[in-house]
């Protein structure tokens, strides 16, 4: 088939307008052309392709099966063209537009929110819409440009970049250890007050790994909460032993408010911290800019 020229593009525009408006009159109004011109362009397209694309009735125009298939592919093509043009626009000296992000609640507030102003200073004409939540967020349904997630990769339909390893460790306040003693093996944990997070699918089971073997223990405790900061405050106060990400415990461990318990053991299968984006062929330049910034932010890991 010959390369597309301006007439072919006019024919395609006419077909897409008819598909969206279901009549020549409405389609003509949408693209500011007389209905007879729309009709002639559709006829020319049908003649060129050798297939009927629309069924004409006295009240409206219906797409044939061939017309529906062609329109579906043309819409994908026009979306790609639109994204390519947007990308070209955004590669100008200053990024503009709207960037919608989904960040994990506590990790986001502790380690990302204080640094986001740096990103905004780099791109002052970029508008950020940032959602903090530990709940799973559907990027496609929520129309998010990017998200940062903690744990195992589960959605293969997204483009993911690993920013850092994620390890959960055990810690307790010195006062707790003085009153209740120090567990020497994972098997000792059921006799201790362990702070539980019912949001985790494995709750109340802790699977611990020392590099060679896995130990599975059922924990018990007097506090169960899905809020990371509430768990941390309880551990600081000496309520019990906390199993949590290094990103949550790092400052307290460094300050001596908490100490590592069973330091040779970590939670099994903790995965990583990922930047995820919708799987699209053309990513907006503003989304690419955030991906680069986030990668730099985690090199080195800020809590290390």
ABEGO torsion letter per residue (X at the ends): XBBBBAAAAAAAAAAAAAAAAGBAAAAAAAAGBBAAAAAAAAAAAAAAAGBBABBBBAABBBBBAAAAAAAAAAAAAAAAAAAAAAAAAAABABBBEBBBBBBBAAAAAAAAAAAAAAAAAABAABBBBBBBBABBBBAAAAGBABBBBBEBBABAABBBBBABBBBBBBBBBAAAAAAAEBBABAAAAAABBBBBBAABAAOABBBBBAGABBBBBBBBBABBBABAAAAAAAAAAGABBBBBBAAAAAAAAAAGABBBBGAABBBBGAEBBBBBBBBBABBBAAAAAAAAAAAAAAOBBAAX
